[in-house]
Amino acid sequence: MAGVLRGRHLNRVLTCRAFSAARGRMCVQEDARQIFWSAVCAVLPPCMIRRSLAVRDSCNPPILECGGREFPLHSNVYLVGFGKAVLGMAAAVEQIVGQHIVRGVISVPRGMEESLLHAGKRYCHSTLNTVPIIPREMLLVPGSRVRVMGGAEYNMADDAALEAAAEIKSLAEKLTDRDVLITLISGGGSALLPAPMPPLTLQDKQTVTRQLALRGASIQELNTLRRALSQLKGGGLARAAYPAQVISLILSDVIGDDLDVIASGPTVCSGHNTEECLQILAKYNLRDSVPGAVEGVLLSRPPTISHGDFSHVHNILIGSNLMALREAERESVGLGYLPLLLSAAVSGDVREVCRFFSLLAQLICSILTCSPEEGQLEQEILSLTTELAIPDLNLADRLQDLRASGDVKAVCVLCGGETTVLVQGEGRGGRNQELALRVAQEWHRAQASMEGCEVLFLSGGTDGQDGPTEAAGALSYPELVVHAQDSGLDVGASLNRSDSHGFFSQLNGGRNLLVTGLTGTNVMDVQMLLIRRKERSEDLPGTDQ
């Protein structure tokens, strides 16, 4: 099947080269959607779990193998999980461990089961971008011993998630030293495992989390507070499960893959620093506006909680953003692009990050078209990357690779990570849609430098949900602002209202939105620049030189 699809896409790329500029942009959009889907499919739960977990039923007793360790099985396996990818992860574990599972409870986003149940195929505005997903591999079997509890709509903890966390805590506390607890953790797990430290209420935690998010706090800062205010985060679940053996299979949704940050580290040995939490609140001017119980809990606890004995815990990272980007890189080669995989650690405010992608597109266009602006653009972007401090970027080396590749006609730049947005209005949007819109706004001021190329930018969340919207992200291009003006849309006004979703919903009939539905996985975001040199007379067959 993969070979057939790849052949179709190669034929489509060859066909696209003969089309007009407008049609060319449509073809580039189709390529971008296909490359994005390849990244998502690479980190779907079934393949990741199968690489990490196995059972030898031929032994007596049967043996569970995971992370280089062996665990005897005798009706002693329990399963818990929380996160956007956990339903598919649990289904894969159930297929492998099967009858050895006694009981399980997983907390997943509301609507996840329905989304996957009806996901025979995904469509991205074009039948050429159909990506098959097999629902039965992502869903538990009928009569499963694992209870599925849905909550945390739009990634905000709620009463349903609170109830699920209580069930998970109760299950863990009843385990013995003969038991094995398989814990499945993925992005979104923090909101799906709320267990506030008394006397905090769920509303108190929601308030402080929302306030920090609206002020542009990083995921690391959010999780630092979440750990300090929770019974289960920061190793709390592992402590509750002692003395059972705990196997945590973790899908990373954070830059650097720090296990104590993913879902706030419920099975990771970590300490709690009261002063650090207070400094974060002060940084965003929130010490006087958060609920009074928040500081009360922080100040009443010891300055640092001891780590305790975690020898019963085995944390295993099974997937990450880089894995998704590697698959996108392979797919782009099949579609005729030279890939430049830059970094899986892009972060920071979208207002700064947009300048990076805007300048990078202009620079690559200047290289492909031998423009005299190349030197000046390179100096600008190298200076900017120093300010952004993106880890492992090595941009100068990647640009040298591009120049050494000869007569390149098409380039695919790939990045991943997680940006932040300062919410300013009552509109709807998310970091990916706003980033795409801001990149287009930057390009509007510099269209002349890209006239010789077809250029497209895509930013999308691998979980299929960007902020409180139905879109995973959006696609933008240099002429977008002009097209918006022709349609009576105002880019600046939309950004001032934080209404990127409203903008893209109205532009071009919504065709620039990246709509996937919930994907059942989550490894942060994928950003992509597709740049294809427009055909010159010497490129066309049968043209005299």
Secondary structure by P-SEA (a helix, b strand, c coil): caaaaaaaaaaaaaaaccccaaaaaaaaaaaaaaaaaaaaaaaccaaaaaaccccccccccbbbbcccbbbbbcccbbbbbbccaaaaaaaaaaaacccccccbbbbcccaaaaaaaacccccccccccbbbbbcccccccccccbbbbbccccccccaaaaaaaaaaaaaaaaccccbbbbbbbccccccccccccccccaaaaaaaaaaaaaacccaaaaaaaaaaacccccaaaaaaacccbbbbbccccccccccccccccccccccccaaaaaaaaaaacccccccaaaaaaaaaccccccccccccbbbbbcccaaaaaaaaaaaaaaaccccccccccccccaaaaaaaaaaaaaaaaaaaacccaaaaaaaaaaaaaaaacccccaaaaaaaaaaacccccbbbbbbbbbbbbbccccccccaaaaaaaaaaaaaaaccccccccbbbbbbbbcccccccccccccccccaaaaaaaaacccaaaaaaaccaaaaaaaccccccccccccccccccbbbbbbbbccccccccccccc
